[in-house]
Amino acid sequence: MLGPRKSIEKLSQRDSGHSLAKTLSWPHLIALGVGAIVGTGIYTLTGVGAERAGPAVILAFAIAGAVCACAALAYAEMATMIPAAGSAYTFSYAAMGETIAWIVGWSLILEYSLACSTVAVGWSGYLVGWIQSAGIHLPHALLVGPHGGGIVNLPAVLVALAVMGMLIAGTRESATLNIVLVIIKLVALTIFVVMALPAFQGGNLEPFMPYGFGSTEVEGQKRGVMAAAAIVFFAFYGFDAVATSAEEAKNPGRDLTIGIIGSMVVCTAIYMAVAITAIGALPFQQLANSPEPLALVLRQLGQPVAAHLIAFAAVLALPSVILVMMYGQSRVFFVMARDGLLPRSLAKISPRTGAPTRITLMTGISIAVVAGIFRLDEIAELANAGTLIAFISVGACLMILRRRAPELKRLFRCPQPYVVGTLTILGCAYLLFSLPESTLVRFGAWNVIGLLVYFLYGRSRSEAGREAAAAVA
């Protein structure tokens, strides 16, 4: 029922025509993780979270970070034990079988695609705000999709296509550029904290939890700390994109552990500092749903130059998030095609760059289309649903393989694996069901479509399925 499983030895063996080049070291991987994690979540979703939880959005960040920390520990063990591209999809193939792996891979495609689109829309908000603050006004029809009375969010489309071009140029070149963009982001957030912290007022934190802790319906909208955590959760994931790079890491055992754990530690500290500063400097009602909340805080504090610089830094640096997420999506897509679950012709590697050009091209175009049409919060919520399923699967894989194959070499051993795995599953499941019902319905529909593709196409053509059938015969 769950389909064949792949052995860990088999997952590590690839012919040269379908094997990714080993070009990344641990500084690249930390930068990939920080590049993905520090982005739209803190730059733009702070306002959405404040609208849902009030000042307790600070607590929402802490809860989402704690759940992701558990998932990060599970990812670190799995990625160093199975240093092959594909992340949670590949782990699930080894631990639970092909059918579960397909569901996880299909969810990851949704996660990464929509994460890229979300960041592209957030980037567009900062770009437009930055241009308009300079006294230049652009046609509204080209700045928002049909939901906002426009035609297409053209800046979001253009940035997605530009990042696609960078990835096609090659993985190492893209990762090196990403390091520069990450430094710009961190400097900008440091400037924000230094400039806004003196304006901190304890009164802005009262009432701290105006909508309660749980996720409840208030005037037709999900509100409460857990409702906010379910969407600002988007702000933390990205370390899983580091796991998708396992096959391209020069020293997987050392580099993946440093990349995954290091990026989570750095980003959690940054997020708590920025969230406390923003909420303490300005009443949450003013931050709610702002497309550029950090720049808004500085403008309200009479710091227009600093606000202008923060917005400009976001314009420069947010594409690094799109780059990492698009990179992760293309690698998951690539591995599923390499396994025969999708057309194997898509898994062709460019001899010049060692990257999967066809997959990257298809990925970039689809992301640009979604970014041009849909709304930021809806895209982020649906991306979160895909991520939460992937995290749940990795928590399960950690415990299953500890029990089934305790003798396997683990370059990083997760402490208390059964506790960490259980907390990952329960925490992610709670966040998943804290999402709006409409999001869960759309996510269910996406997976129904995915299962139809699997049973009508992928199952009969998969490499593992053919090998299992041949062994029986």
Secondary structure, DSSP 8 states (H G I E B T S, - for coil): -------HHHHT---GGG-----B-HHHHHHHHHHHHSSHHHHTHHHHHHHHHGGGHHHHHHHHHHHHHHHHHHHHHHHHHS-STTTHHHHHHHHT-HHHHHHHHHHHHHHHHHHHHHHHHHHHHHHHHHHHHTT----GGGTS-GGGTSS--HHHHHHHHHHHHHHHH-HHHHHHHHHHHHHHHHHHHHHHHHHHGGG--GGGG-SS-TT-SS-EEETTEEESHHHHHHHHGGGTTTHHHHHTTGGGBSSHHHHHHHHHHHHHHHHHHHHHHHHHHHHHHS-HHHHTT-SSHHHHHHHHTT-HHHHHHHHHHHHHHTHHHHHHHHHHHHHHHHHHHHTTSS-GGGG---TTTSS-HHHHHHHHHHHHHHHHHS-HHHHHHHHHHHHHHHHHHHHHHHHHHHHH-TTS--SS--SSHHHHHHHHHHHHHHHHTTS-HHHHHHHHHHHHHHHHHIIIIIHHH-HHHHHHHHHH-
